[in-house]
């Protein structure tokens, strides 16, 4: 069913282009930072153990809040949620660029991940409802898929170019003008819609449980390399993180408006597809993180060379 006022948009394809640019910017930022990690480490004095949080501080809130953000789009309105996410993403990108300490960059990346989740959760729903004709819908969704794949593939190359020619700060600064154009154009071009209203309810506790559980689990694994797998801290935090994730599953089974209805997993094909997707994404992020560090630290590649070296694995 098309969004209300969709036909009043100045150009349906301009709407699709704006949404695809927003999606590409958000996906790109998941990968653009990897090539710049050695430069970030030198610039801010990151320890090797903490360096992984430059990546994780973005992807964990991004993944943990996607379901909640999508629900808020249904309740408040997708246009308002998308533009709010772009504003937060762009502002936190500037904070990342001006960061002068480990803590400052990690906190800013966390905020950036929240902004990315809020904006990205609404994009596909808006793209799919711009057109009522099925052929045009398929074309719009294909453009969205291309933008997502293109952002992932171009990220390492763009990160290498910006880091080599300017500095690592510019891999974040570049988002500010793009975000400003998206917001200014989006206010005028994107079709307005009215949500169902917050009275319909959503599961904020579930989102908090899954995000806290994932962050604590990653922290425990990373910290275990330093303090040891048998250390008291590891033996305490590991079970706590698992309890939080179990609590999320229990919450989804009992919540009136769950973020992830467990009945979906009764379908074997859906469950298998999600497991495969999880493994693919986990492998991709692991490859990019360790691969780019190997290229630069062991093979002594520059940032641009490492970015070029990462492109074939993504395409």
KAHU-V895458 format. One record per helix or strand. SS is the DSSP state (H for helix, E for strand). FROM is the first residue (numbers start at 1). TO is the last residue. If there is no record, write none. Layout:
# KAHU-V895458
SS&FROM&TO + SS&FROM&TO
This chain:
# KAHU-V895458
H&6&8 + H&12&31 + H&37&44 + H&48&51 + H&53&76 + H&78&97 + H&102&128 + H&134&165 + H&170&189 + H&198&200 + H&204&227 + H&232&254 + H&262&266 + H&268&297 + H&303&314
